[in-house]
Structures are given as C-alpha cells and as structure tokens.
Amino acid sequence: MTVRWILATLHLLALGIGLGAIVTRARALARTPEPAGWPRIFLADNLWALAAFLWIATGLARAFAGYEKGSAYYLSNPLFHGKLGLVIAIVLLEIWPMVTLIKCRIALRKGTATRIDNGPALAGISWVQAVLVVVIVFLGTAIARGFFI
C-alpha cells in the first residue's frame, strides 16, 4: 500500500515539475536566446528530464509491476494505447531540442562561443509537448476511472 501511494505521488509530482519546466523552457527559447538566458533554459531542461524520468519509471511500475490495476487492464484499454502513443510522440519531439541543448552545453564547457539560432522553433516544439502532457492527463484520469473506448 505504501509503495502504491509513493509511486502515485511521484507520478503526480512529475506533472507539476514537467509542465512547469516545459512551459518555462518554451518561454525562454521563444526569442533567440542570448547566453545570459541559458542557465534558465538549462535548468528548465534538466527539470523536464527529471519529470520524464519520474513519469516513465513510476508509470511503468504502476502499470506493469502489479502496484495498480495490473498490466492486463491497461493493455486492454485503447485509451492507454493512446496515452503511450502520446508519450512516444513527446519523446520523438524531444530529440531535436535535446541534441541542440546538449551541443550547446558541450560548447559552453569548451569555452566555444555558440548561439541557439533555432530557439523559436524549439519553443514551438516545447509548446506542443506541453499540450500533449495535458492531453495525457485527461487520458490518464479516464483510464483510472475505467473508461474504455
């Protein structure tokens, strides 16, 4: 019982961390960022990664380790398949921002001057990811309450 409670709590806390982080990252990237704004972008990006780890780790444990309704329940629910599809979409959308920000971090460590010229495009991706997170919340609450399509 305690493990279920902790997993559910961490899963929900990841929502606050992740949604706040991705919105902050989107806003910080909206204009082509200058180096003074990079610490904010990197912090938001780190929090977004933390939230992703928490969501995935706790979500897998809750769905497939026997802490909630059981894998048969989730795997038979089309809404769960939709939720997983949206998670995969968020991960795929994250590839370009992740690679760009990693390259930027490496360049900064080497002392190389660099810019994030595609900030507005990366911000757009972040906003799409934020919307997908909200849709995932709707699907998650429907699944938890036994809705099937």
N, CA, C and O atoms as a GROMACS GRO file, in nm:
protein
  596
    1MET      N    1   0.082  -0.120   0.000
    1MET     CA    2   0.000   0.000   0.000
    1MET      C    3   0.086   0.126   0.000
    1MET      O    4   0.056   0.221  -0.072
    2THR      N    5   0.192   0.127   0.080
    2THR     CA    6   0.278   0.244   0.088
    2THR      C    7   0.350   0.268  -0.045
    2THR      O    8   0.365   0.382  -0.088
    3VAL      N    9   0.394   0.160  -0.110
    3VAL     CA   10   0.463   0.175  -0.238
    3VAL      C   11   0.368   0.233  -0.342
    3VAL      O   12   0.407   0.320  -0.420
    4ARG      N   13   0.244   0.185  -0.345
    4ARG     CA   14   0.144   0.240  -0.439
    4ARG      C   15   0.127   0.390  -0.418
    4ARG      O   16   0.122   0.467  -0.513
    5TRP      N   17   0.118   0.429  -0.292
    5TRP     CA   18   0.099   0.571  -0.258
    5TRP      C   19   0.220   0.653  -0.302
    5TRP      O   20   0.203   0.760  -0.362
    6ILE      N   21   0.341   0.605  -0.275
    6ILE     CA   22   0.462   0.678  -0.313
    6ILE      C   23   0.473   0.687  -0.465
    6ILE      O   24   0.505   0.793  -0.519
    7LEU      N   25   0.447   0.578  -0.534
    7LEU     CA   26   0.452   0.580  -0.681
    7LEU      C   27   0.351   0.679  -0.739
    7LEU      O   28   0.383   0.755  -0.830
    8ALA      N   29   0.229   0.677  -0.687
    8ALA     CA   30   0.126   0.770  -0.735
    8ALA      C   31   0.166   0.914  -0.706
    8ALA      O   32   0.147   1.002  -0.790
    9THR      N   33   0.222   0.938  -0.588
    9THR     CA   34   0.264   1.074  -0.551
    9THR      C   35   0.374   1.123  -0.643
    9THR      O   36   0.368   1.236  -0.692
   10LEU      N   37   0.474   1.040  -0.665
   10LEU     CA   38   0.585   1.080  -0.755
   10LEU      C   39   0.536   1.102  -0.898
   10LEU      O   40   0.581   1.193  -0.967
   11HIS      N   41   0.442   1.018  -0.940
   11HIS     CA   42   0.386   1.031  -1.075
   11HIS      C   43   0.315   1.165  -1.090
   11HIS      O   44   0.328   1.232  -1.193
   12LEU      N   45   0.239   1.204  -0.988
   12LEU     CA   46   0.168   1.332  -0.993
   12LEU      C   47   0.263   1.451  -0.974
   12LEU      O   48   0.245   1.555  -1.038
   13LEU      N   49   0.361   1.437  -0.888
   13LEU     CA   50   0.459   1.545  -0.872
   13LEU      C   51   0.533   1.572  -1.003
   13LEU      O   52   0.568   1.686  -1.034
   14ALA      N   53   0.557   1.467  -1.078
   14ALA     CA   54   0.623   1.483  -1.208
   14ALA      C   55   0.542   1.573  -1.301
   14ALA      O   56   0.598   1.643  -1.384
   15LEU      N   57   0.410   1.570  -1.287
   15LEU     CA   58   0.325   1.657  -1.368
   15LEU      C   59   0.356   1.803  -1.341
   15LEU      O   60   0.376   1.881  -1.434
   16GLY      N   61   0.360   1.840  -1.214
   16GLY     CA   62   0.391   1.979  -1.179
   16GLY      C   63   0.530   2.019  -1.224
   16GLY      O   64   0.550   2.126  -1.280
   17ILE      N   65   0.626   1.932  -1.199
   17ILE     CA   66   0.764   1.960  -1.239
   17ILE      C   67   0.773   1.971  -1.391
   17ILE      O   68   0.829   2.067  -1.444
   18GLY      N   69   0.718   1.873  -1.460
   18GLY     CA   70   0.732   1.866  -1.606
   18GLY      C   71   0.659   1.976  -1.680
   18GLY      O   72   0.714   2.038  -1.770
   19LEU      N   73   0.535   2.001  -1.641
   19LEU     CA   74   0.458   2.104  -1.710
   19LEU      C   75   0.520   2.242  -1.685
   19LEU      O   76   0.531   2.323  -1.777
   20GLY      N   77   0.559   2.267  -1.561
   20GLY     CA   78   0.626   2.394  -1.531
   20GLY      C   79   0.757   2.409  -1.607
   20GLY      O   80   0.789   2.516  -1.657
   21ALA      N   81   0.832   2.300  -1.614
   21ALA     CA   82   0.962   2.305  -1.682
   21ALA      C   83   0.947   2.327  -1.832
   21ALA      O   84   1.020   2.407  -1.891
   22ILE      N   85   0.855   2.256  -1.894
   22ILE     CA   86   0.844   2.268  -2.041
   22ILE      C   87   0.788   2.403  -2.081
   22ILE      O   88   0.827   2.457  -2.185
   23VAL      N   89   0.699   2.459  -2.001
   23VAL     CA   90   0.648   2.593  -2.029
   23VAL      C   91   0.759   2.697  -2.009
   23VAL      O   92   0.773   2.789  -2.089
   24THR      N   93   0.837   2.681  -1.902
   24THR     CA   94   0.949   2.772  -1.878
   24THR      C   95   1.050   2.764  -1.992
   24THR      O   96   1.100   2.866  -2.040
   25ARG      N   97   1.081   2.642  -2.035
   25ARG     CA   98   1.176   2.625  -2.146
   25ARG      C   99   1.122   2.689  -2.273
   25ARG      O  100   1.196   2.755  -2.346
   26ALA      N  101   0.994   2.669  -2.300
   26ALA     CA  102   0.933   2.727  -2.420
   26ALA      C  103   0.941   2.879  -2.418
   26ALA      O  104   0.978   2.942  -2.517
   27ARG      N  105   0.908   2.937  -2.304
   27ARG     CA  106   0.911   3.084  -2.293
   27ARG      C  107   1.054   3.136  -2.306
   27ARG      O  108   1.077   3.240  -2.367
   28ALA      N  109   1.150   3.064  -2.248
   28ALA     CA  110   1.289   3.109  -2.253
   28ALA      C  111   1.348   3.096  -2.393
   28ALA      O  112   1.438   3.171  -2.430
   29LEU      N  113   1.298   3.001  -2.470
   29LEU     CA  114   1.350   2.980  -2.606
   29LEU      C  115   1.275   3.061  -2.711
   29LEU      O  116   1.318   3.067  -2.826
   30ALA      N  117   1.165   3.123  -2.674
   30ALA     CA  118   1.076   3.187  -2.772
   30ALA      C  119   1.148   3.291  -2.858
   30ALA      O  120   1.124   3.301  -2.978
   31ARG      N  121   1.234   3.366  -2.795
   31ARG     CA  122   1.318   3.457  -2.873
   31ARG      C  123   1.454   3.392  -2.880
   31ARG      O  124   1.492   3.319  -2.789
   32THR      N  125   1.528   3.418  -2.985
   32THR     CA  126   1.661   3.360  -2.994
   32THR      C  127   1.738   3.398  -2.869
   32THR      O  128   1.773   3.514  -2.850
   33PRO      N  129   1.765   3.300  -2.782
   33PRO     CA  130   1.822   3.331  -2.652
   33PRO      C  131   1.968   3.376  -2.658
   33PRO      O  132   2.047   3.331  -2.740
   34GLU      N  133   1.997   3.466  -2.569
   34GLU     CA  134   2.134   3.513  -2.551
   34GLU      C  135   2.198   3.430  -2.440
   34GLU      O  136   2.126   3.368  -2.361
   35PRO      N  137   2.330   3.426  -2.433
   35PRO     CA  138   2.397   3.345  -2.330
   35PRO      C  139   2.352   3.372  -2.187
   35PRO      O  140   2.354   3.281  -2.104
   36ALA      N  141   2.311   3.494  -2.156
   36ALA     CA  142   2.266   3.524  -2.019
   36ALA      C  143   2.140   3.446  -1.982
   36ALA      O  144   2.115   3.421  -1.864
   37GLY      N  145   2.061   3.407  -2.080
   37GLY     CA  146   1.938   3.333  -2.055
   37GLY      C  147   1.955   3.182  -2.054
   37GLY      O  148   1.861   3.109  -2.023
   38TRP      N  149   2.074   3.135  -2.089
   38TRP     CA  150   2.094   2.990  -2.098
   38TRP      C  151   2.081   2.916  -1.966
   38TRP      O  152   2.026   2.806  -1.966
   39PRO      N  153   2.127   2.971  -1.853
   39PRO     CA  154   2.109   2.896  -1.728
   39PRO      C  155   1.962   2.864  -1.700
   39PRO      O  156   1.931   2.755  -1.652
   40ARG      N  157   1.873   2.955  -1.731
   40ARG     CA  158   1.730   2.931  -1.712
   40ARG      C  159   1.682   2.819  -1.806
   40ARG      O  160   1.606   2.731  -1.766
   41ILE      N  161   1.728   2.824  -1.929
   41ILE     CA  162   1.691   2.720  -2.026
   41ILE      C  163   1.742   2.584  -1.979
   41ILE      O  164   1.670   2.485  -1.983
   42PHE      N  165   1.868   2.581  -1.935
   42PHE     CA  166   1.927   2.454  -1.893
   42PHE      C  167   1.861   2.400  -1.767
   42PHE      O  168   1.842   2.279  -1.755
   43LEU      N  169   1.826   2.486  -1.674
   43LEU     CA  170   1.756   2.442  -1.553
   43LEU      C  171   1.619   2.384  -1.590
   43LEU      O  172   1.582   2.277  -1.542
   44ALA      N  173   1.546   2.455  -1.674
   44ALA     CA  174   1.415   2.406  -1.717
   44ALA      C  175   1.430   2.272  -1.791
   44ALA      O  176   1.349   2.181  -1.772
   45ASP      N  177   1.531   2.262  -1.874
   45ASP     CA  178   1.556   2.139  -1.948
   45ASP      C  179   1.590   2.024  -1.853
   45ASP      O  180   1.544   1.911  -1.873
   46ASN      N  181   1.670   2.052  -1.751
   46ASN     CA  182   1.703   1.948  -1.652
   46ASN      C  183   1.579   1.902  -1.576
   46ASN      O  184   1.561   1.783  -1.552
   47LEU      N  185   1.493   1.997  -1.539
   47LEU     CA  186   1.370   1.961  -1.469
   47LEU      C  187   1.276   1.882  -1.559
   47LEU      O  188   1.207   1.791  -1.513
   48TRP      N  189   1.272   1.918  -1.685
   48TRP     CA  190   1.191   1.844  -1.783
   48TRP      C  191   1.242   1.700  -1.792
   48TRP      O  192   1.162   1.606  -1.799
   49ALA      N  193   1.373   1.681  -1.793
   49ALA     CA  194   1.431   1.546  -1.797
   49ALA      C  195   1.398   1.469  -1.669
   49ALA      O  196   1.366   1.350  -1.674
   50LEU      N  197   1.406   1.536  -1.555
   50LEU     CA  198   1.372   1.472  -1.428
   50LEU      C  199   1.226   1.426  -1.429
   50LEU      O  200   1.195   1.315  -1.388
   51ALA      N  201   1.138   1.512  -1.477
   51ALA     CA  202   0.996   1.477  -1.484
   51ALA      C  203   0.976   1.358  -1.576
   51ALA      O  204   0.900   1.267  -1.544
   52ALA      N  205   1.044   1.357  -1.690
   52ALA     CA  206   1.031   1.245  -1.783
   52ALA      C  207   1.075   1.115  -1.717
   52ALA      O  208   1.009   1.012  -1.729
   53PHE      N  209   1.187   1.120  -1.646
   53PHE     CA  210   1.234   1.001  -1.576
   53PHE      C  211   1.130   0.954  -1.474
   53PHE      O  212   1.098   0.835  -1.467
   54LEU      N  213   1.078   1.047  -1.395
   54LEU     CA  214   0.977   1.011  -1.294
   54LEU      C  215   0.852   0.953  -1.358
   54LEU      O  216   0.799   0.852  -1.312
   55TRP      N  217   0.804   1.018  -1.464
   55TRP     CA  218   0.684   0.968  -1.532
   55TRP      C  219   0.705   0.826  -1.584
   55TRP      O  220   0.622   0.738  -1.563
   56ILE      N  221   0.814   0.807  -1.652
   56ILE     CA  222   0.838   0.677  -1.715
   56ILE      C  223   0.861   0.569  -1.609
   56ILE      O  224   0.801   0.462  -1.616
   57ALA      N  225   0.947   0.598  -1.512
   57ALA     CA  226   0.978   0.497  -1.410
   57ALA      C  227   0.855   0.462  -1.326
   57ALA      O  228   0.824   0.344  -1.307
   58THR      N  229   0.786   0.564  -1.277
   58THR     CA  230   0.668   0.535  -1.194
   58THR      C  231   0.553   0.481  -1.277
   58THR      O  232   0.478   0.396  -1.230
   59GLY      N  233   0.540   0.529  -1.399
   59GLY     CA  234   0.433   0.479  -1.486
   59GLY      C  235   0.450   0.332  -1.519
   59GLY      O  236   0.354   0.255  -1.514
   60LEU      N  237   0.573   0.292  -1.552
   60LEU     CA  238   0.598   0.150  -1.580
   60LEU      C  239   0.574   0.064  -1.456
   60LEU      O  240   0.514  -0.043  -1.465
   61ALA      N  241   0.621   0.113  -1.341
   61ALA     CA  242   0.600   0.037  -1.217
   61ALA      C  243   0.452   0.024  -1.186
   61ALA      O  244   0.405  -0.083  -1.148
   62ARG      N  245   0.379   0.132  -1.202
   62ARG     CA  246   0.237   0.129  -1.169
   62ARG      C  247   0.159   0.040  -1.266
   62ARG      O  248   0.068  -0.031  -1.225
   63ALA      N  249   0.196   0.043  -1.393
   63ALA     CA  250   0.120  -0.033  -1.492
   63ALA      C  251   0.161  -0.180  -1.501
   63ALA      O  252   0.078  -0.267  -1.526
   64PHE      N  253   0.289  -0.208  -1.479
   64PHE     CA  254   0.336  -0.344  -1.509
   64PHE      C  255   0.400  -0.418  -1.392
   64PHE      O  256   0.439  -0.534  -1.408
   65ALA      N  257   0.414  -0.356  -1.276
   65ALA     CA  258   0.477  -0.424  -1.163
   65ALA      C  259   0.374  -0.466  -1.058
   65ALA      O  260   0.410  -0.505  -0.946
   66GLY      N  261   0.248  -0.458  -1.092
   66GLY     CA  262   0.144  -0.507  -1.003
   66GLY      C  263   0.104  -0.413  -0.892
   66GLY      O  264   0.043  -0.456  -0.794
   67TYR      N  265   0.137  -0.285  -0.905
   67TYR     CA  266   0.102  -0.190  -0.799
   67TYR      C  267  -0.035  -0.126  -0.819
   67TYR      O  268  -0.092  -0.071  -0.724
   68GLU      N  269  -0.089  -0.133  -0.937
   68GLU     CA  270  -0.220  -0.073  -0.962
   68GLU      C  271  -0.315  -0.181  -1.015
   68GLU      O  272  -0.323  -0.290  -0.958
   69LYS      N  273  -0.384  -0.152  -1.121
   69LYS     CA  274  -0.488  -0.242  -1.171
   69LYS      C  275  -0.434  -0.365  -1.243
   69LYS      O  276  -0.508  -0.461  -1.264
   70GLY      N  277  -0.308  -0.364  -1.280
   70GLY     CA  278  -0.248  -0.478  -1.349
   70GLY      C  279  -0.232  -0.453  -1.497
   70GLY      O  280  -0.309  -0.377  -1.557
   71SER      N  281  -0.134  -0.516  -1.554
   71SER     CA  282  -0.100  -0.491  -1.694
   71SER      C  283  -0.213  -0.531  -1.789
   71SER      O  284  -0.232  -0.466  -1.892
   72ALA      N  285  -0.288  -0.636  -1.756
   72ALA     CA  286  -0.398  -0.678  -1.844
   72ALA      C  287  -0.501  -0.567  -1.858
   72ALA      O  288  -0.553  -0.543  -1.967
   73TYR      N  289  -0.530  -0.500  -1.747
   73TYR     CA  290  -0.626  -0.389  -1.750
   73TYR      C  291  -0.578  -0.279  -1.844
   73TYR      O  292  -0.652  -0.232  -1.930
   74TYR      N  293  -0.453  -0.239  -1.826
   74TYR     CA  294  -0.400  -0.128  -1.906
   74TYR      C  295  -0.385  -0.167  -2.053
   74TYR      O  296  -0.423  -0.091  -2.142
   75LEU      N  297  -0.330  -0.284  -2.077
   75LEU     CA  298  -0.304  -0.324  -2.216
   75LEU      C  299  -0.431  -0.350  -2.295
   75LEU      O  300  -0.429  -0.346  -2.418
   76SER      N  301  -0.542  -0.376  -2.228
   76SER     CA  302  -0.668  -0.397  -2.299
   76SER      C  303  -0.744  -0.266  -2.323
   76SER      O  304  -0.848  -0.266  -2.388
   77ASN      N  305  -0.693  -0.157  -2.270
   77ASN     CA  306  -0.763  -0.028  -2.280
   77ASN      C  307  -0.705   0.056  -2.394
   77ASN      O  308  -0.588   0.093  -2.390
   78PRO      N  309  -0.785   0.085  -2.496
   78PRO     CA  310  -0.736   0.167  -2.608
   78PRO      C  311  -0.689   0.306  -2.564
   78PRO      O  312  -0.600   0.364  -2.627
   79LEU      N  313  -0.747   0.359  -2.457
   79LEU     CA  314  -0.702   0.490  -2.408
   79LEU      C  315  -0.558   0.483  -2.358
   79LEU      O  316  -0.482   0.578  -2.373
   80PHE      N  317  -0.522   0.370  -2.299
   80PHE     CA  318  -0.384   0.350  -2.254
   80PHE      C  319  -0.290   0.348  -2.374
   80PHE      O  320  -0.180   0.403  -2.369
   81HIS      N  321  -0.332   0.284  -2.481
   81HIS     CA  322  -0.252   0.282  -2.603
   81HIS      C  323  -0.234   0.423  -2.658
   81HIS      O  324  -0.126   0.460  -2.705
   82GLY      N  325  -0.341   0.502  -2.651
   82GLY     CA  326  -0.331   0.642  -2.693
   82GLY      C  327  -0.235   0.720  -2.605
   82GLY      O  328  -0.157   0.801  -2.654
   83LYS      N  329  -0.243   0.695  -2.475
   83LYS     CA  330  -0.153   0.762  -2.381
   83LYS      C  331  -0.008   0.726  -2.411
   83LYS      O  332   0.078   0.814  -2.415
   84LEU      N  333   0.020   0.599  -2.433
   84LEU     CA  334   0.156   0.557  -2.467
   84LEU      C  335   0.201   0.619  -2.600
   84LEU      O  336   0.317   0.658  -2.614
   85GLY      N  337   0.110   0.628  -2.694
   85GLY     CA  338   0.143   0.691  -2.822
   85GLY      C  339   0.183   0.836  -2.804
   85GLY      O  340   0.276   0.884  -2.869
   86LEU      N  341   0.111   0.907  -2.717
   86LEU     CA  342   0.146   1.047  -2.691
   86LEU      C  343   0.279   1.060  -2.618
   86LEU      O  344   0.355   1.153  -2.644
   87VAL      N  345   0.308   0.967  -2.527
   87VAL     CA  346   0.438   0.968  -2.460
   87VAL      C  347   0.549   0.947  -2.564
   87VAL      O  348   0.651   1.016  -2.560
   88ILE      N  349   0.528   0.854  -2.654
   88ILE     CA  350   0.628   0.831  -2.760
   88ILE      C  351   0.642   0.955  -2.847
   88ILE      O  352   0.754   0.990  -2.886
   89ALA      N  353   0.531   1.021  -2.879
   89ALA     CA  354   0.537   1.144  -2.958
   89ALA      C  355   0.619   1.251  -2.886
   89ALA      O  356   0.700   1.320  -2.949
   90ILE      N  357   0.599   1.266  -2.756
   90ILE     CA  358   0.676   1.364  -2.679
   90ILE      C  359   0.824   1.330  -2.684
   90ILE      O  360   0.908   1.419  -2.702
   91VAL      N  361   0.857   1.202  -2.668
   91VAL     CA  362   0.998   1.160  -2.673
   91VAL      C  363   1.058   1.189  -2.811
   91VAL      O  364   1.170   1.241  -2.820
   92LEU      N  365   0.986   1.157  -2.916
   92LEU     CA  366   1.037   1.184  -3.051
   92LEU      C  367   1.052   1.334  -3.077
   92LEU      O  368   1.149   1.378  -3.138
   93LEU      N  369   0.956   1.412  -3.030
   93LEU     CA  370   0.966   1.558  -3.045
   93LEU      C  371   1.085   1.613  -2.966
   93LEU      O  372   1.138   1.719  -3.001
   94GLU      N  373   1.127   1.544  -2.862
   94GLU     CA  374   1.235   1.592  -2.776
   94GLU      C  375   1.373   1.573  -2.838
   94GLU      O  376   1.470   1.633  -2.791
   95ILE      N  377   1.384   1.491  -2.941
   95ILE     CA  378   1.517   1.460  -2.996
   95ILE      C  379   1.590   1.587  -3.041
   95ILE      O  380   1.705   1.608  -3.002
   96TRP      N  381   1.526   1.670  -3.121
   96TRP     CA  382   1.594   1.790  -3.172
   96TRP      C  383   1.629   1.887  -3.059
   96TRP      O  384   1.744   1.931  -3.053
   97PRO      N  385   1.536   1.924  -2.970
   97PRO     CA  386   1.575   2.013  -2.860
   97PRO      C  387   1.686   1.953  -2.772
   97PRO      O  388   1.778   2.023  -2.732
   98MET      N  389   1.675   1.824  -2.744
   98MET     CA  390   1.775   1.761  -2.659
   98MET      C  391   1.914   1.766  -2.722
   98MET      O  392   2.010   1.805  -2.657
   99VAL      N  393   1.923   1.729  -2.848
   99VAL     CA  394   2.053   1.731  -2.917
   99VAL      C  395   2.107   1.873  -2.924
   99VAL      O  396   2.226   1.895  -2.902
  100THR      N  397   2.022   1.968  -2.956
  100THR     CA  398   2.064   2.108  -2.966
  100THR      C  399   2.118   2.159  -2.833
  100THR      O  400   2.224   2.221  -2.828
  101LEU      N  401   2.045   2.132  -2.725
  101LEU     CA  402   2.088   2.183  -2.594
  101LEU      C  403   2.210   2.109  -2.542
  101LEU      O  404   2.292   2.169  -2.471
  102ILE      N  405   2.224   1.982  -2.574
  102ILE     CA  406   2.346   1.910  -2.536
  102ILE      C  407   2.466   1.969  -2.609
  102ILE      O  408   2.571   1.990  -2.548
  103LYS      N  409   2.452   1.995  -2.737
  103LYS     CA  410   2.562   2.056  -2.814
  103LYS      C  411   2.599   2.193  -2.757
  103LYS      O  412   2.716   2.229  -2.749
  104CYS      N  413   2.498   2.268  -2.718
  104CYS     CA  414   2.521   2.399  -2.660
  104CYS      C  415   2.595   2.388  -2.527
  104CYS      O  416   2.688   2.464  -2.501
  105ARG      N  417   2.556   2.294  -2.445
  105ARG     CA  418   2.624   2.272  -2.316
  105ARG      C  419   2.769   2.232  -2.337
  105ARG      O  420   2.858   2.280  -2.266
  106ILE      N  421   2.793   2.144  -2.432
  106ILE     CA  422   2.930   2.099  -2.461
  106ILE      C  423   3.015   2.217  -2.508
  106ILE      O  424   3.128   2.234  -2.464
  107ALA      N  425   2.959   2.296  -2.597
  107ALA     CA  426   3.032   2.413  -2.648
  107ALA      C  427   3.065   2.510  -2.534
  107ALA      O  428   3.175   2.565  -2.529
  108LEU      N  429   2.970   2.531  -2.445
  108LEU     CA  430   2.994   2.620  -2.332
  108LEU      C  431   3.105   2.568  -2.242
  108LEU      O  432   3.188   2.645  -2.194
  109ARG      N  433   3.106   2.436  -2.218
  109ARG     CA  434   3.212   2.377  -2.134
  109ARG      C  435   3.349   2.392  -2.196
  109ARG      O  436   3.449   2.408  -2.127
  110LYS      N  437   3.351   2.388  -2.330
  110LYS     CA  438   3.479   2.403  -2.401
  110LYS      C  439   3.518   2.549  -2.416
  110LYS      O  440   3.628   2.580  -2.462
  111GLY      N  441   3.429   2.640  -2.378
  111GLY     CA  442   3.456   2.781  -2.392
  111GLY      C  443   3.437   2.834  -2.533
  111GLY      O  444   3.485   2.942  -2.566
  112THR      N  445   3.367   2.758  -2.614
  112THR     CA  446   3.341   2.797  -2.752
  112THR      C  447   3.216   2.884  -2.757
  112THR      O  448   3.114   2.852  -2.696
  113ALA      N  449   3.226   2.993  -2.830
  113ALA     CA  450   3.108   3.079  -2.848
  113ALA      C  451   3.004   3.003  -2.930
  113ALA      O  452   3.036   2.941  -3.031
  114THR      N  453   2.882   3.010  -2.885
  114THR     CA  454   2.774   2.941  -2.955
  114THR      C  455   2.645   3.019  -2.938
  114THR      O  456   2.633   3.105  -2.851
  115ARG      N  457   2.549   2.988  -3.023
  115ARG     CA  458   2.417   3.050  -3.017
  115ARG      C  459   2.311   2.943  -3.037
  115ARG      O  460   2.338   2.836  -3.093
  116ILE      N  461   2.192   2.973  -2.990
  116ILE     CA  462   2.077   2.887  -3.018
  116ILE      C  463   1.992   2.964  -3.119
  116ILE      O  464   1.898   3.034  -3.082
  117ASP      N  465   2.027   2.948  -3.246
  117ASP     CA  466   1.959   3.024  -3.352
  117ASP      C  467   1.818   2.973  -3.380
  117ASP      O  468   1.735   3.046  -3.434
  118ASN      N  469   1.791   2.850  -3.344
  118ASN     CA  470   1.660   2.792  -3.372
  118ASN      C  471   1.571   2.793  -3.248
  118ASN      O  472   1.481   2.710  -3.236
  119GLY      N  473   1.595   2.886  -3.157
  119GLY     CA  474   1.517   2.896  -3.034
  119GLY      C  475   1.367   2.901  -3.055
  119GLY      O  476   1.294   2.827  -2.989
  120PRO      N  477   1.317   2.985  -3.145
  120PRO     CA  478   1.172   2.990  -3.166
  120PRO      C  479   1.113   2.856  -3.213
  120PRO      O  480   1.002   2.820  -3.172
  121ALA      N  481   1.184   2.785  -3.297
  121ALA     CA  482   1.135   2.654  -3.342
  121ALA      C  483   1.134   2.554  -3.226
  121ALA      O  484   1.041   2.476  -3.211
  122LEU      N  485   1.240   2.558  -3.145
  122LEU     CA  486   1.246   2.470  -3.028
  122LEU      C  487   1.137   2.507  -2.927
  122LEU      O  488   1.081   2.419  -2.861
  123ALA      N  489   1.108   2.636  -2.915
  123ALA     CA  490   0.999   2.679  -2.827
  123ALA      C  491   0.866   2.623  -2.877
  123ALA      O  492   0.784   2.579  -2.797
  124GLY      N  493   0.846   2.624  -3.006
  124GLY     CA  494   0.722   2.569  -3.063
  124GLY      C  495   0.707   2.421  -3.031
  124GLY      O  496   0.598   2.376  -2.997
  125ILE      N  497   0.815   2.347  -3.041
  125ILE     CA  498   0.812   2.205  -3.005
  125ILE      C  499   0.776   2.190  -2.858
  125ILE      O  500   0.696   2.104  -2.821
  126SER      N  501   0.835   2.273  -2.774
  126SER     CA  502   0.807   2.267  -2.630
  126SER      C  503   0.661   2.294  -2.601
  126SER      O  504   0.601   2.228  -2.516
  127TRP      N  505   0.601   2.391  -2.672
  127TRP     CA  506   0.458   2.419  -2.650
  127TRP      C  507   0.373   2.300  -2.693
  127TRP      O  508   0.276   2.266  -2.625
  128VAL      N  509   0.408   2.237  -2.803
  128VAL     CA  510   0.334   2.117  -2.847
  128VAL      C  511   0.345   2.009  -2.740
  128VAL      O  512   0.247   1.942  -2.708
  129GLN      N  513   0.465   1.991  -2.686
  129GLN     CA  514   0.484   1.891  -2.580
  129GLN      C  515   0.399   1.924  -2.457
  129GLN      O  516   0.343   1.834  -2.395
  130ALA      N  517   0.390   2.051  -2.423
  130ALA     CA  518   0.308   2.091  -2.308
  130ALA      C  519   0.162   2.055  -2.330
  130ALA      O  520   0.095   2.005  -2.240
  131VAL      N  521   0.112   2.079  -2.450
  131VAL     CA  522  -0.027   2.043  -2.482
  131VAL      C  523  -0.045   1.892  -2.474
  131VAL      O  524  -0.147   1.844  -2.422
  132LEU      N  525   0.052   1.817  -2.525
  132LEU     CA  526   0.041   1.671  -2.520
  132LEU      C  527   0.040   1.620  -2.376
  132LEU      O  528  -0.030   1.523  -2.345
  133VAL      N  529   0.117   1.684  -2.288
  133VAL     CA  530   0.115   1.645  -2.146
  133VAL      C  531  -0.025   1.663  -2.089
  133VAL      O  532  -0.073   1.578  -2.014
  134VAL      N  533  -0.090   1.773  -2.122
  134VAL     CA  534  -0.226   1.798  -2.072
  134VAL      C  535  -0.322   1.692  -2.126
  134VAL      O  536  -0.407   1.642  -2.052
  135VAL      N  537  -0.309   1.657  -2.252
  135VAL     CA  538  -0.396   1.552  -2.310
  135VAL      C  539  -0.370   1.419  -2.239
  135VAL      O  540  -0.463   1.344  -2.212
  136ILE      N  541  -0.244   1.390  -2.209
  136ILE     CA  542  -0.210   1.267  -2.137
  136ILE      C  543  -0.278   1.264  -2.000
  136ILE      O  544  -0.322   1.158  -1.955
  137VAL      N  545  -0.285   1.378  -1.934
  137VAL     CA  546  -0.353   1.384  -1.804
  137VAL      C  547  -0.501   1.347  -1.821
  137VAL      O  548  -0.556   1.272  -1.740
  138PHE      N  549  -0.564   1.399  -1.924
  138PHE     CA  550  -0.705   1.365  -1.949
  138PHE      C  551  -0.720   1.215  -1.973
  138PHE      O  552  -0.811   1.152  -1.920
  139LEU      N  553  -0.631   1.158  -2.054
  139LEU     CA  554  -0.638   1.014  -2.080
  139LEU      C  555  -0.612   0.935  -1.953
  139LEU      O  556  -0.680   0.836  -1.926
  140GLY      N  557  -0.513   0.976  -1.875
  140GLY     CA  558  -0.480   0.905  -1.752
  140GLY      C  559  -0.595   0.902  -1.653
  140GLY      O  560  -0.622   0.800  -1.591
  141THR      N  561  -0.662   1.015  -1.639
  141THR     CA  562  -0.775   1.017  -1.545
  141THR      C  563  -0.892   0.934  -1.597
  141THR      O  564  -0.965   0.873  -1.519
  142ALA      N  565  -0.910   0.930  -1.728
  142ALA     CA  566  -1.015   0.846  -1.786
  142ALA      C  567  -0.984   0.698  -1.764
  142ALA      O  568  -1.072   0.620  -1.728
  143ILE      N  569  -0.859   0.662  -1.784
  143ILE     CA  570  -0.817   0.522  -1.764
  143ILE      C  571  -0.835   0.483  -1.618
  143ILE      O  572  -0.884   0.374  -1.590
  144ALA      N  573  -0.796   0.570  -1.526
  144ALA     CA  574  -0.805   0.540  -1.384
  144ALA      C  575  -0.950   0.520  -1.340
  144ALA      O  576  -0.977   0.450  -1.242
  145ARG      N  577  -1.043   0.583  -1.412
  145ARG     CA  578  -1.183   0.572  -1.375
  145ARG      C  579  -1.259   0.466  -1.456
  145ARG      O  580  -1.381   0.457  -1.451
  146GLY      N  581  -1.183   0.386  -1.531
  146GLY     CA  582  -1.243   0.273  -1.600
  146GLY      C  583  -1.304   0.302  -1.735
  146GLY      O  584  -1.379   0.219  -1.787
  147PHE      N  585  -1.275   0.417  -1.793
  147PHE     CA  586  -1.330   0.446  -1.926
  147PHE      C  587  -1.258   0.362  -2.032
  147PHE      O  588  -1.136   0.345  -2.028
  148PHE      N  589  -1.336   0.310  -2.125
  148PHE     CA  590  -1.283   0.238  -2.241
  148PHE      C  591  -1.351   0.296  -2.364
  148PHE      O  592  -1.466   0.340  -2.358
  149ILE      N  593  -1.280   0.296  -2.472
  149ILE     CA  594  -1.344   0.341  -2.598
  149ILE      C  595  -1.372   0.218  -2.683
  149ILE      O  596  -1.425   0.230  -2.793
   0.00000   0.00000   0.00000
